[in-house]
């Protein structure tokens, strides 16, 4: 097991074209059978979590989501360490026809659940979803468009946390790349 915390100035990059996929290094399969397809990590009814954690910095996930949010969809991606429960969870969520972002504090209490408008340009194409996490600010973006900003030092979690991608749908969500930049 290769556990690592990204600290100031560090960079973590996962590129399925060159690093392939074996559960446990640097990403662990939680459920399903993720596999490389067309140089991307394909999740079809699958969930993954990284072994690299970050405290403050930027997470960028390049994802190809096959459909706009629709009835029955269940996808979530962002920062979430399952062993913490909901403590420090910061994710993009697709639940049925709703797309949004969610933030939990250090106690595991949901402090923000914001509905965002899905842009059709994000459907069935590589889209960069990012979460910038600093001591006093969290910013959610899709293709460099700010979707939500939280500025509340009392509500912001301080735990190191891993990236997480869940696609419980029986369709193909493709992960093209992951980058984590420490502050």
KOLGUMAR-623693 format. One record per atom (N, C-alpha, C): residue in one letter; atom name; z negated, x negated, y negated. Coordinates in steps of 0.2 Angstrom, whole numbers, plus 2048, in hexadecimal, padded with zeros to 3 digits. Each point is the difference from the previous one (the first is absolute). Last residue first. Layout:
<sites>
resn A&name CA&Z Z&X X&Y Y $
...
</sites>
This chain:
<sites>
resn X&name N&Z 809&X 805&Y 78B $
resn X&name CA&Z 800&X 7FF&Y 7F9 $
resn X&name C&Z 7FD&X 7F9&Y 7FF $
resn X&name N&Z 80F&X 806&Y 816 $
resn X&name CA&Z 7F9&X 800&Y 7FD $
resn X&name C&Z 800&X 7FF&Y 7F9 $
resn X&name N&Z 813&X 80C&Y 810 $
resn X&name CA&Z 7FF&X 7FA&Y 7FB $
resn X&name C&Z 7F9&X 801&Y 7FE $
resn X&name N&Z 811&X 809&Y 815 $
resn X&name CA&Z 7F9&X 800&Y 7FD $
resn X&name C&Z 7FF&X 7FA&Y 7FC $
resn X&name N&Z 815&X 80F&Y 80E $
resn X&name CA&Z 7FE&X 7FA&Y 7FC $
resn X&name C&Z 7F9&X 802&Y 7FD $
resn X&name N&Z 814&X 808&Y 814 $
resn X&name CA&Z 7F9&X 801&Y 7FD $
resn X&name C&Z 7FF&X 7FA&Y 7FC $
resn X&name N&Z 817&X 80E&Y 80B $
resn X&name CA&Z 7FD&X 7FA&Y 7FE $
resn X&name C&Z 7F9&X 802&Y 7FD $
resn X&name N&Z 80F&X 80F&Y 80C $
resn X&name CA&Z 805&X 7FB&Y 7FF $
resn X&name C&Z 7FC&X 7F9&Y 7FE $
resn X&name N&Z 7FB&X 818&Y 80E $
resn X&name CA&Z 7FD&X 7FC&Y 7FB $
resn X&name C&Z 804&X 7FA&Y 800 $
resn X&name N&Z 805&X 81B&Y 807 $
resn X&name CA&Z 801&X 7F9&Y 801 $
resn X&name C&Z 7FD&X 7FC&Y 7FB $
resn X&name N&Z 7FF&X 819&Y 80E $
resn X&name CA&Z 7FE&X 7FD&Y 7F9 $
resn X&name C&Z 801&X 7F8&Y 801 $
resn X&name N&Z 809&X 816&Y 80F $
resn X&name CA&Z 800&X 7F9&Y 7FF $
resn X&name C&Z 7FE&X 7FE&Y 7F9 $
resn X&name N&Z 7F8&X 816&Y 810 $
resn X&name CA&Z 806&X 7FE&Y 7FD $
resn X&name C&Z 7FF&X 7F8&Y 7FE $
resn X&name N&Z 7F0&X 812&Y 808 $
resn X&name CA&Z 805&X 7FE&Y 805 $
resn X&name C&Z 806&X 7FE&Y 7FD $
resn X&name N&Z 7E7&X 7FF&Y 7F3 $
resn X&name CA&Z 806&X 804&Y 802 $
resn X&name C&Z 804&X 7FD&Y 806 $
resn X&name N&Z 7ED&X 7F7&Y 7F5 $
resn X&name CA&Z 7FE&X 804&Y 806 $
resn X&name C&Z 806&X 805&Y 802 $
resn X&name N&Z 7FB&X 7E8&Y 7F1 $
resn X&name CA&Z 805&X 805&Y 801 $
resn X&name C&Z 7FF&X 804&Y 806 $
resn X&name N&Z 7F3&X 7ED&Y 7F0 $
resn X&name CA&Z 7FF&X 805&Y 805 $
resn X&name C&Z 806&X 805&Y 7FF $
resn X&name N&Z 7F5&X 7E6&Y 7F7 $
resn X&name CA&Z 806&X 804&Y 800 $
resn X&name C&Z 7FF&X 805&Y 806 $
resn X&name N&Z 7F1&X 7EC&Y 7F1 $
resn X&name CA&Z 800&X 805&Y 805 $
resn X&name C&Z 806&X 805&Y 7FF $
resn X&name N&Z 7F1&X 7E7&Y 7F7 $
resn X&name CA&Z 806&X 805&Y 7FF $
resn X&name C&Z 800&X 804&Y 806 $
resn X&name N&Z 7E8&X 7F6&Y 7F8 $
resn X&name CA&Z 807&X 7FE&Y 803 $
resn X&name C&Z 805&X 805&Y 7FF $
resn X&name N&Z 7E8&X 7F7&Y 7F3 $
resn X&name CA&Z 803&X 805&Y 803 $
resn X&name C&Z 807&X 7FE&Y 803 $
resn X&name N&Z 7E6&X 7F9&Y 7F3 $
resn X&name CA&Z 807&X 7FD&Y 803 $
resn X&name C&Z 803&X 806&Y 804 $
resn X&name N&Z 7EF&X 809&Y 7ED $
resn X&name CA&Z 800&X 7FD&Y 807 $
resn X&name C&Z 807&X 7FC&Y 801 $
resn X&name N&Z 7F7&X 80E&Y 7ED $
resn X&name CA&Z 800&X 7F8&Y 7FF $
resn X&name C&Z 801&X 7FD&Y 807 $
resn X&name N&Z 806&X 819&Y 7F1 $
resn X&name CA&Z 7FD&X 7FD&Y 806 $
resn X&name C&Z 800&X 7F8&Y 800 $
resn X&name N&Z 7FF&X 813&Y 7EB $
resn X&name CA&Z 805&X 7FC&Y 804 $
resn X&name C&Z 7FC&X 7FC&Y 805 $
resn X&name N&Z 7F7&X 80F&Y 7F0 $
resn X&name CA&Z 803&X 804&Y 805 $
resn X&name C&Z 804&X 7FB&Y 805 $
resn X&name N&Z 7F5&X 7FA&Y 7EB $
resn X&name CA&Z 7FB&X 802&Y 804 $
resn X&name C&Z 802&X 803&Y 807 $
resn X&name N&Z 80F&X 7F8&Y 7EE $
resn X&name CA&Z 7FC&X 7FA&Y 804 $
resn X&name C&Z 7FB&X 803&Y 805 $
resn X&name N&Z 817&X 80A&Y 7F6 $
resn X&name CA&Z 7F9&X 802&Y 800 $
resn X&name C&Z 7FC&X 7FB&Y 804 $
resn X&name N&Z 81A&X 807&Y 7FB $
resn X&name CA&Z 7FC&X 7FB&Y 7FC $
resn X&name C&Z 7F9&X 803&Y 800 $
resn X&name N&Z 819&X 805&Y 80D $
resn X&name CA&Z 7F9&X 801&Y 800 $
resn X&name C&Z 7FC&X 7FB&Y 7FC $
resn X&name N&Z 81B&X 80A&Y 803 $
resn X&name CA&Z 7FC&X 7FB&Y 7FE $
resn X&name C&Z 7F8&X 802&Y 800 $
resn X&name N&Z 81B&X 808&Y 80B $
resn X&name CA&Z 7F9&X 801&Y 7FE $
resn X&name C&Z 7FC&X 7FA&Y 7FE $
resn X&name N&Z 818&X 800&Y 803 $
resn X&name CA&Z 7FF&X 807&Y 802 $
resn X&name C&Z 7F9&X 802&Y 7FE $
resn X&name N&Z 814&X 7ED&Y 7F8 $
resn X&name CA&Z 7F9&X 802&Y 801 $
resn X&name C&Z 7FF&X 807&Y 802 $
resn X&name N&Z 815&X 7F0&Y 805 $
resn X&name CA&Z 7FE&X 806&Y 7FC $
resn X&name C&Z 7F9&X 801&Y 802 $
resn X&name N&Z 80D&X 7EF&Y 80C $
resn X&name CA&Z 7FD&X 7FE&Y 7F9 $
resn X&name C&Z 7FF&X 806&Y 7FB $
resn X&name N&Z 805&X 804&Y 818 $
resn X&name CA&Z 806&X 7FC&Y 7FC $
resn X&name C&Z 7FE&X 7FF&Y 7F9 $
resn X&name N&Z 7ED&X 80C&Y 807 $
resn X&name CA&Z 806&X 801&Y 805 $
resn X&name C&Z 806&X 7FD&Y 7FC $
resn X&name N&Z 7E3&X 7FE&Y 7FD $
resn X&name CA&Z 807&X 800&Y 7FE $
resn X&name C&Z 805&X 801&Y 806 $
resn X&name N&Z 7E3&X 800&Y 7F6 $
resn X&name CA&Z 805&X 802&Y 806 $
resn X&name C&Z 807&X 800&Y 7FD $
resn X&name N&Z 7E7&X 7F4&Y 7F9 $
resn X&name CA&Z 807&X 803&Y 7FD $
resn X&name C&Z 804&X 801&Y 807 $
resn X&name N&Z 7E4&X 7FB&Y 7F7 $
resn X&name CA&Z 805&X 801&Y 805 $
resn X&name C&Z 806&X 803&Y 7FE $
resn X&name N&Z 7E9&X 7F2&Y 7F5 $
resn X&name CA&Z 806&X 804&Y 7FF $
resn X&name C&Z 804&X 800&Y 807 $
resn X&name N&Z 7EC&X 7F2&Y 7FA $
resn X&name CA&Z 7FF&X 806&Y 7FC $
resn X&name C&Z 806&X 805&Y 800 $
resn X&name N&Z 7FF&X 7EB&Y 80D $
resn X&name CA&Z 7F9&X 802&Y 7FF $
resn X&name C&Z 7FF&X 807&Y 7FD $
resn X&name N&Z 818&X 7FD&Y 80B $
resn X&name CA&Z 7FC&X 7FB&Y 7FC $
resn X&name C&Z 7F8&X 803&Y 800 $
resn X&name N&Z 81A&X 805&Y 80D $
resn X&name CA&Z 7F8&X 801&Y 800 $
resn X&name C&Z 7FD&X 7FB&Y 7FC $
resn X&name N&Z 819&X 80D&Y 805 $
resn X&name CA&Z 7FD&X 7FA&Y 7FD $
resn X&name C&Z 7F9&X 802&Y 7FF $
resn X&name N&Z 815&X 808&Y 810 $
resn X&name CA&Z 7F9&X 802&Y 7FE $
resn X&name C&Z 7FD&X 7FA&Y 7FD $
resn X&name N&Z 81B&X 80A&Y 808 $
resn X&name CA&Z 7FB&X 7FB&Y 7FE $
resn X&name C&Z 7F9&X 803&Y 7FE $
resn X&name N&Z 81B&X 804&Y 80C $
resn X&name CA&Z 7F9&X 803&Y 7FE $
resn X&name C&Z 7FB&X 7FB&Y 7FF $
resn X&name N&Z 81C&X 801&Y 803 $
resn X&name CA&Z 7FA&X 7FC&Y 7FF $
resn X&name C&Z 7FB&X 804&Y 7FD $
resn X&name N&Z 817&X 806&Y 810 $
resn X&name CA&Z 7FC&X 802&Y 7F9 $
resn X&name C&Z 7FA&X 7FB&Y 800 $
resn X&name N&Z 819&X 805&Y 80F $
resn X&name CA&Z 7FA&X 7FB&Y 7FF $
resn X&name C&Z 7FD&X 802&Y 7F9 $
resn X&name N&Z 80C&X 814&Y 80B $
resn X&name CA&Z 802&X 7FA&Y 7FE $
resn X&name C&Z 7FA&X 7FB&Y 7FF $
resn X&name N&Z 800&X 818&Y 806 $
resn X&name CA&Z 805&X 7FD&Y 804 $
resn X&name C&Z 803&X 7FA&Y 7FD $
resn X&name N&Z 7F4&X 80D&Y 7EE $
resn X&name CA&Z 801&X 803&Y 807 $
resn X&name C&Z 805&X 7FC&Y 804 $
resn X&name N&Z 7F8&X 7FD&Y 7E8 $
resn X&name CA&Z 7FC&X 7FD&Y 805 $
resn X&name C&Z 801&X 802&Y 807 $
resn X&name N&Z 80B&X 80A&Y 7ED $
resn X&name CA&Z 803&X 7F9&Y 801 $
resn X&name C&Z 7FC&X 7FC&Y 805 $
resn X&name N&Z 7F9&X 816&Y 7F8 $
resn X&name CA&Z 805&X 800&Y 806 $
resn X&name C&Z 803&X 7F9&Y 801 $
resn X&name N&Z 7E7&X 805&Y 7F7 $
resn X&name CA&Z 807&X 7FF&Y 7FD $
resn X&name C&Z 805&X 7FF&Y 806 $
resn X&name N&Z 7E7&X 80D&Y 7FC $
resn X&name CA&Z 804&X 7FC&Y 804 $
resn X&name C&Z 807&X 7FF&Y 7FD $
resn X&name N&Z 7E8&X 805&Y 7F4 $
resn X&name CA&Z 806&X 803&Y 801 $
resn X&name C&Z 804&X 7FB&Y 805 $
resn X&name N&Z 7E5&X 803&Y 800 $
resn X&name CA&Z 805&X 7FC&Y 7FC $
resn X&name C&Z 807&X 804&Y 802 $
resn X&name N&Z 7E3&X 804&Y 801 $
resn X&name CA&Z 806&X 802&Y 803 $
resn X&name C&Z 806&X 7FD&Y 7FB $
resn X&name N&Z 7E5&X 7F8&Y 806 $
resn X&name CA&Z 805&X 802&Y 7FA $
resn X&name C&Z 807&X 801&Y 804 $
resn X&name N&Z 7E5&X 7FB&Y 803 $
resn X&name CA&Z 805&X 803&Y 804 $
resn X&name C&Z 805&X 803&Y 7FC $
resn X&name N&Z 7E7&X 7F0&Y 7FE $
resn X&name CA&Z 807&X 802&Y 7FE $
resn X&name C&Z 804&X 803&Y 805 $
resn X&name N&Z 7EA&X 7F9&Y 805 $
resn X&name CA&Z 7FF&X 801&Y 7F8 $
resn X&name C&Z 807&X 802&Y 7FD $
resn X&name N&Z 7F2&X 800&Y 819 $
resn X&name CA&Z 807&X 801&Y 7FD $
resn X&name C&Z 7FF&X 801&Y 7F9 $
resn X&name N&Z 7EE&X 7F3&Y 810 $
resn X&name CA&Z 801&X 806&Y 7FD $
resn X&name C&Z 807&X 800&Y 7FC $
resn X&name N&Z 7F4&X 7EE&Y 80C $
resn X&name CA&Z 804&X 804&Y 804 $
resn X&name C&Z 802&X 807&Y 7FD $
resn X&name N&Z 7F3&X 7ED&Y 7F7 $
resn X&name CA&Z 7FC&X 804&Y 804 $
resn X&name C&Z 804&X 804&Y 805 $
resn X&name N&Z 80A&X 7F2&Y 7EF $
resn X&name CA&Z 7FC&X 7FC&Y 805 $
resn X&name C&Z 7FC&X 803&Y 804 $
resn X&name N&Z 815&X 80E&Y 7F6 $
resn X&name CA&Z 7FB&X 7FB&Y 7FD $
resn X&name C&Z 7FD&X 7FC&Y 806 $
resn X&name N&Z 819&X 80C&Y 800 $
resn X&name CA&Z 7F9&X 801&Y 801 $
resn X&name C&Z 7FC&X 7FB&Y 7FE $
resn X&name N&Z 81A&X 80C&Y 7FB $
resn X&name CA&Z 7FB&X 7FA&Y 800 $
resn X&name C&Z 7F9&X 803&Y 802 $
resn X&name N&Z 81D&X 807&Y 801 $
resn X&name CA&Z 7F9&X 802&Y 801 $
resn X&name C&Z 7FC&X 7F9&Y 800 $
resn X&name N&Z 81A&X 80D&Y 7FA $
resn X&name CA&Z 7FC&X 7FA&Y 801 $
resn X&name C&Z 7F9&X 802&Y 801 $
resn X&name N&Z 819&X 80D&Y 806 $
resn X&name CA&Z 7FB&X 7FE&Y 7FA $
resn X&name C&Z 7FD&X 7FA&Y 802 $
resn X&name N&Z 812&X 816&Y 808 $
resn X&name CA&Z 800&X 7F8&Y 800 $
resn X&name C&Z 7FA&X 7FF&Y 7FA $
resn X&name N&Z 808&X 817&Y 811 $
resn X&name CA&Z 7FC&X 7FD&Y 7FA $
resn X&name C&Z 800&X 7F8&Y 801 $
resn X&name N&Z 808&X 812&Y 80F $
resn X&name CA&Z 805&X 7FF&Y 7FB $
resn X&name C&Z 7FD&X 7FC&Y 7FA $
resn X&name N&Z 7F4&X 7FC&Y 816 $
resn X&name CA&Z 805&X 805&Y 800 $
resn X&name C&Z 805&X 7FF&Y 7FA $
resn X&name N&Z 7F1&X 7EF&Y 7FE $
resn X&name CA&Z 7FD&X 805&Y 804 $
resn X&name C&Z 804&X 806&Y 7FF $
resn X&name N&Z 7FF&X 7E4&Y 7FA $
resn X&name CA&Z 805&X 806&Y 800 $
resn X&name C&Z 7FD&X 805&Y 806 $
resn X&name N&Z 7F6&X 7EA&Y 7EF $
resn X&name CA&Z 7FF&X 805&Y 806 $
resn X&name C&Z 806&X 805&Y 7FF $
resn X&name N&Z 7F5&X 7E6&Y 7F8 $
resn X&name CA&Z 805&X 805&Y 7FE $
resn X&name C&Z 800&X 805&Y 806 $
resn X&name N&Z 7EA&X 7F1&Y 7FA $
resn X&name CA&Z 806&X 801&Y 803 $
resn X&name C&Z 805&X 805&Y 7FD $
resn X&name N&Z 7E7&X 7F2&Y 802 $
resn X&name CA&Z 804&X 801&Y 7FA $
resn X&name C&Z 807&X 801&Y 803 $
resn X&name N&Z 7E4&X 7FD&Y 807 $
resn X&name CA&Z 806&X 802&Y 802 $
resn X&name C&Z 805&X 802&Y 7FA $
resn X&name N&Z 7E7&X 7F9&Y 803 $
resn X&name CA&Z 805&X 7FC&Y 7FD $
resn X&name C&Z 807&X 802&Y 801 $
resn X&name N&Z 7EF&X 80B&Y 810 $
resn X&name CA&Z 7FE&X 7FB&Y 7FB $
resn X&name C&Z 806&X 7FC&Y 7FD $
resn X&name N&Z 7FF&X 811&Y 813 $
resn X&name CA&Z 804&X 800&Y 7FA $
resn X&name C&Z 7FE&X 7FC&Y 7FA $
resn X&name N&Z 7FB&X 7F8&Y 818 $
resn X&name CA&Z 801&X 807&Y 7FF $
resn X&name C&Z 804&X 801&Y 7FA $
resn X&name N&Z 7FC&X 7EA&Y 809 $
resn X&name CA&Z 7FC&X 802&Y 7FB $
resn X&name C&Z 7FF&X 808&Y 7FF $
resn X&name N&Z 80E&X 7F5&Y 810 $
resn X&name CA&Z 7F9&X 7FF&Y 802 $
resn X&name C&Z 7FB&X 802&Y 7FA $
resn X&name N&Z 819&X 800&Y 7FE $
resn X&name CA&Z 7FD&X 806&Y 804 $
resn X&name C&Z 7F9&X 7FF&Y 802 $
resn X&name N&Z 80E&X 7F8&Y 7EA $
resn X&name CA&Z 7FD&X 7FD&Y 806 $
resn X&name C&Z 7FC&X 805&Y 804 $
resn X&name N&Z 814&X 7FF&Y 7EC $
resn X&name CA&Z 7FC&X 804&Y 804 $
resn X&name C&Z 7FD&X 7FC&Y 806 $
resn X&name N&Z 814&X 802&Y 7EB $
resn X&name CA&Z 7FA&X 7FC&Y 801 $
resn X&name C&Z 7FB&X 804&Y 804 $
resn X&name N&Z 81A&X 807&Y 801 $
resn X&name CA&Z 7FC&X 7FD&Y 7FA $
resn X&name C&Z 7FB&X 7FC&Y 803 $
resn X&name N&Z 80E&X 817&Y 809 $
resn X&name CA&Z 801&X 7F9&Y 800 $
resn X&name C&Z 7FD&X 7FD&Y 7F9 $
resn X&name N&Z 806&X 818&Y 811 $
resn X&name CA&Z 7FC&X 7FD&Y 7FB $
resn X&name C&Z 801&X 7F8&Y 801 $
resn X&name N&Z 80A&X 81A&Y 809 $
resn X&name CA&Z 801&X 7F9&Y 7FF $
resn X&name C&Z 7FB&X 7FE&Y 7FB $
resn X&name N&Z 809&X 817&Y 80D $
resn X&name CA&Z 7FA&X 7FD&Y 7FF $
resn X&name C&Z 801&X 7F8&Y 800 $
resn X&name N&Z 80E&X 81A&Y 7FF $
resn X&name CA&Z 800&X 7F9&Y 7FF $
resn X&name C&Z 7F9&X 7FE&Y 800 $
resn X&name N&Z 807&X 817&Y 802 $
resn X&name CA&Z 7FF&X 7FD&Y 806 $
resn X&name C&Z 7FF&X 7F8&Y 7FF $
resn X&name N&Z 80F&X 80D&Y 7EF $
resn X&name CA&Z 7FB&X 804&Y 804 $
resn X&name C&Z 7FF&X 7FC&Y 806 $
resn X&name N&Z 809&X 7F1&Y 7ED $
resn X&name CA&Z 802&X 806&Y 803 $
resn X&name C&Z 7FB&X 803&Y 804 $
resn X&name N&Z 809&X 7EA&Y 7EE $
resn X&name CA&Z 7FA&X 804&Y 803 $
resn X&name C&Z 802&X 807&Y 802 $
resn X&name N&Z 814&X 7EF&Y 800 $
resn X&name CA&Z 7FB&X 802&Y 7FB $
resn X&name C&Z 7FA&X 804&Y 803 $
resn X&name N&Z 80D&X 7EE&Y 810 $
resn X&name CA&Z 801&X 807&Y 7FD $
resn X&name C&Z 7FB&X 801&Y 7FA $
resn X&name N&Z 801&X 7EB&Y 80C $
resn X&name CA&Z 806&X 803&Y 802 $
resn X&name C&Z 802&X 807&Y 7FD $
resn X&name N&Z 7F4&X 7E8&Y 7F8 $
resn X&name CA&Z 7FD&X 807&Y 802 $
resn X&name C&Z 806&X 804&Y 801 $
resn X&name N&Z 7FB&X 7E5&Y 7FE $
resn X&name CA&Z 806&X 805&Y 800 $
resn X&name C&Z 7FD&X 806&Y 803 $
resn X&name N&Z 7F3&X 7EA&Y 7F2 $
resn X&name CA&Z 801&X 805&Y 806 $
resn X&name C&Z 806&X 804&Y 7FF $
resn X&name N&Z 7F1&X 7EA&Y 7F7 $
resn X&name CA&Z 807&X 802&Y 800 $
resn X&name C&Z 801&X 805&Y 806 $
resn X&name N&Z 7E9&X 7F7&Y 7F2 $
resn X&name CA&Z 803&X 802&Y 806 $
resn X&name C&Z 807&X 803&Y 7FF $
resn X&name N&Z 7EB&X 7F1&Y 7F3 $
resn X&name CA&Z 806&X 803&Y 800 $
resn X&name C&Z 803&X 801&Y 807 $
resn X&name N&Z 7E8&X 7FA&Y 7F1 $
resn X&name CA&Z 803&X 801&Y 807 $
resn X&name C&Z 806&X 804&Y 7FE $
resn X&name N&Z 7EE&X 7F0&Y 7F1 $
resn X&name CA&Z 806&X 805&Y 800 $
resn X&name C&Z 802&X 800&Y 808 $
resn X&name N&Z 7E7&X 7F9&Y 7F5 $
resn X&name CA&Z 807&X 7FD&Y 800 $
resn X&name C&Z 804&X 806&Y 801 $
resn X&name N&Z 7E5&X 7FB&Y 807 $
resn X&name CA&Z 804&X 802&Y 7FA $
resn X&name C&Z 807&X 7FC&Y 800 $
resn X&name N&Z 7F4&X 801&Y 814 $
resn X&name CA&Z 7FB&X 803&Y 7FC $
resn X&name C&Z 803&X 802&Y 7FA $
resn X&name N&Z 80A&X 7FD&Y 81A $
resn X&name CA&Z 800&X 7FD&Y 7F9 $
resn X&name C&Z 7FA&X 804&Y 7FC $
resn X&name N&Z 809&X 7F8&Y 81B $
resn X&name CA&Z 7FD&X 805&Y 7FC $
resn X&name C&Z 801&X 7FD&Y 7F9 $
resn X&name N&Z 80C&X 7FF&Y 81A $
resn X&name CA&Z 7FF&X 7FC&Y 7FA $
resn X&name C&Z 7FD&X 805&Y 7FB $
resn X&name N&Z 807&X 807&Y 815 $
resn X&name CA&Z 7FA&X 7FC&Y 801 $
resn X&name C&Z 7FF&X 7FC&Y 7FA $
resn X&name N&Z 80D&X 819&Y 802 $
resn X&name CA&Z 800&X 7F8&Y 800 $
resn X&name C&Z 7FA&X 7FD&Y 802 $
resn X&name N&Z 80B&X 818&Y 809 $
resn X&name CA&Z 7FB&X 7FD&Y 7FB $
resn X&name C&Z 800&X 7F9&Y 800 $
resn X&name N&Z 80F&X 818&Y 809 $
resn X&name CA&Z 7FE&X 7F9&Y 800 $
resn X&name C&Z 7FB&X 7FE&Y 7FB $
resn X&name N&Z 80C&X 816&Y 810 $
resn X&name CA&Z 7FC&X 7FE&Y 7FA $
resn X&name C&Z 7FF&X 7F9&Y 801 $
resn X&name N&Z 813&X 815&Y 809 $
resn X&name CA&Z 7FC&X 7FA&Y 801 $
resn X&name C&Z 7FC&X 7FE&Y 7FA $
resn X&name N&Z 813&X 810&Y 806 $
resn X&name CA&Z 7FA&X 802&Y 802 $
resn X&name C&Z 7FC&X 7FB&Y 802 $
resn X&name N&Z 813&X 7F5&Y 7F9 $
resn X&name CA&Z 801&X 807&Y 802 $
resn X&name C&Z 7FA&X 803&Y 804 $
resn X&name N&Z 808&X 7E9&Y 7F1 $
resn X&name CA&Z 7FA&X 804&Y 802 $
resn X&name C&Z 803&X 807&Y 801 $
resn X&name N&Z 80B&X 7E6&Y 7FD $
resn X&name CA&Z 801&X 807&Y 800 $
resn X&name C&Z 7F9&X 803&Y 803 $
resn X&name N&Z 809&X 7E9&Y 7F3 $
resn X&name CA&Z 7FB&X 802&Y 805 $
resn X&name C&Z 800&X 808&Y 800 $
resn X&name N&Z 816&X 7F0&Y 7FB $
resn X&name CA&Z 7FA&X 803&Y 7FD $
resn X&name C&Z 7FB&X 802&Y 805 $
resn X&name N&Z 817&X 7F7&Y 803 $
resn X&name CA&Z 7FC&X 7FB&Y 7FC $
resn X&name C&Z 7FA&X 803&Y 7FC $
resn X&name N&Z 80D&X 80D&Y 811 $
resn X&name CA&Z 804&X 7FE&Y 7FA $
resn X&name C&Z 7FC&X 7FC&Y 7FB $
resn X&name N&Z 7F0&X 806&Y 810 $
resn X&name CA&Z 806&X 804&Y 801 $
resn X&name C&Z 804&X 7FE&Y 7F9 $
resn X&name N&Z 7E7&X 7FA&Y 80F $
resn X&name CA&Z 805&X 7FE&Y 7FB $
resn X&name C&Z 807&X 804&Y 802 $
resn X&name N&Z 7E7&X 80B&Y 805 $
resn X&name CA&Z 805&X 7FB&Y 802 $
resn X&name C&Z 805&X 7FE&Y 7FB $
resn X&name N&Z 7E7&X 80F&Y 807 $
resn X&name CA&Z 805&X 7FE&Y 7FB $
resn X&name C&Z 804&X 7FA&Y 803 $
resn X&name N&Z 7F2&X 814&Y 80B $
resn X&name CA&Z 803&X 7FA&Y 802 $
resn X&name C&Z 805&X 7FD&Y 7FB $
resn X&name N&Z 7E7&X 810&Y 801 $
resn X&name CA&Z 807&X 800&Y 801 $
resn X&name C&Z 803&X 7FA&Y 802 $
resn X&name N&Z 7E9&X 7FF&Y 7F3 $
resn X&name CA&Z 803&X 805&Y 805 $
resn X&name C&Z 807&X 800&Y 800 $
resn X&name N&Z 7F4&X 7EE&Y 7F6 $
resn X&name CA&Z 7FA&X 805&Y 801 $
resn X&name C&Z 802&X 805&Y 805 $
resn X&name N&Z 809&X 7E6&Y 7FB $
resn X&name CA&Z 802&X 807&Y 801 $
resn X&name C&Z 7F9&X 804&Y 801 $
resn X&name N&Z 802&X 7E9&Y 7F1 $
resn X&name CA&Z 7FE&X 803&Y 806 $
resn X&name C&Z 803&X 807&Y 801 $
resn X&name N&Z 807&X 7E8&Y 7F2 $
resn X&name CA&Z 7FF&X 807&Y 800 $
resn X&name C&Z 7FE&X 802&Y 807 $
resn X&name N&Z 807&X 7EA&Y 7FB $
resn X&name CA&Z 7FB&X 801&Y 7FB $
resn X&name C&Z 7FE&X 807&Y 7FF $
resn X&name N&Z 800&X 7FB&Y 814 $
resn X&name CA&Z 802&X 7FB&Y 7FC $
resn X&name C&Z 806&X 801&Y 7FC $
resn X&name N&Z 7F6&X 810&Y 80F $
resn X&name CA&Z 7FB&X 7FB&Y 800 $
resn X&name C&Z 801&X 7FA&Y 7FB $
resn X&name N&Z 814&X 80E&Y 80D $
resn X&name CA&Z 7F9&X 803&Y 7FD $
resn X&name C&Z 7FB&X 7FB&Y 800 $
resn X&name N&Z 819&X 7FA&Y 7FC $
resn X&name CA&Z 7FC&X 800&Y 806 $
resn X&name C&Z 7F9&X 803&Y 7FE $
resn X&name N&Z 81A&X 7FC&Y 7F5 $
resn X&name CA&Z 7FA&X 804&Y 801 $
resn X&name C&Z 7FD&X 7FF&Y 806 $
resn X&name N&Z 812&X 7F2&Y 7EE $
resn X&name CA&Z 800&X 804&Y 805 $
resn X&name C&Z 7F9&X 804&Y 800 $
resn X&name N&Z 809&X 7F0&Y 7F0 $
resn X&name CA&Z 7F9&X 7FF&Y 803 $
resn X&name C&Z 800&X 805&Y 806 $
resn X&name N&Z 813&X 7FE&Y 7F2 $
resn X&name CA&Z 7FF&X 7F9&Y 802 $
resn X&name C&Z 7F9&X 800&Y 804 $
resn X&name N&Z 809&X 815&Y 7F8 $
resn X&name CA&Z 806&X 7FC&Y 802 $
resn X&name C&Z 7FE&X 7FA&Y 803 $
resn X&name N&Z 7EF&X 80E&Y 7F6 $
resn X&name CA&Z 802&X 801&Y 807 $
resn X&name C&Z 806&X 7FD&Y 802 $
resn X&name N&Z 7EE&X 7F9&Y 7ED $
resn X&name CA&Z 807&X 802&Y 800 $
resn X&name C&Z 802&X 801&Y 808 $
resn X&name N&Z 7E9&X 7FD&Y 7EF $
resn X&name CA&Z 802&X 801&Y 806 $
resn X&name C&Z 808&X 803&Y 800 $
resn X&name N&Z 7EC&X 7F1&Y 7F0 $
resn X&name CA&Z 807&X 803&Y 801 $
resn X&name C&Z 801&X 802&Y 807 $
resn X&name N&Z 7EC&X 7F7&Y 7ED $
resn X&name CA&Z 801&X 802&Y 807 $
resn X&name C&Z 807&X 804&Y 800 $
resn X&name N&Z 7F1&X 7EF&Y 7EE $
resn X&name CA&Z 806&X 804&Y 801 $
resn X&name C&Z 800&X 801&Y 807 $
resn X&name N&Z 7ED&X 7F6&Y 7EC $
resn X&name CA&Z 803&X 801&Y 807 $
resn X&name C&Z 806&X 805&Y 800 $
resn X&name N&Z 7F1&X 7FC&Y 7ED $
resn X&name CA&Z 806&X 7FB&Y 800 $
resn X&name C&Z 803&X 800&Y 807 $
resn X&name N&Z 7E8&X 80A&Y 7FF $
resn X&name CA&Z 804&X 7FE&Y 7FA $
resn X&name C&Z 805&X 7FB&Y 802 $
resn X&name N&Z 7FA&X 80B&Y 816 $
resn X&name CA&Z 7FC&X 7FF&Y 7FA $
resn X&name C&Z 804&X 7FE&Y 7FA $
resn X&name N&Z 800&X 80C&Y 81A $
resn X&name CA&Z 805&X 7FE&Y 7FB $
resn X&name C&Z 7FB&X 7FF&Y 7F9 $
resn X&name N&Z 7F9&X 7FF&Y 81B $
resn X&name CA&Z 7FF&X 804&Y 7FA $
resn X&name C&Z 804&X 7FC&Y 7FB $
resn X&name N&Z 801&X 802&Y 81C $
resn X&name CA&Z 801&X 7FC&Y 7FA $
resn X&name C&Z 7FE&X 805&Y 7FA $
resn X&name N&Z 801&X 7FD&Y 81E $
resn X&name CA&Z 7FE&X 804&Y 7FA $
resn X&name C&Z 800&X 7FB&Y 7FA $
resn X&name N&Z 80A&X 801&Y 819 $
resn X&name CA&Z 801&X 7FC&Y 7FA $
resn X&name C&Z 7FE&X 804&Y 7FA $
resn X&name N&Z 7FD&X 7FF&Y 81D $
resn X&name CA&Z 800&X 804&Y 7FA $
resn X&name C&Z 800&X 7FC&Y 7FA $
</sites>
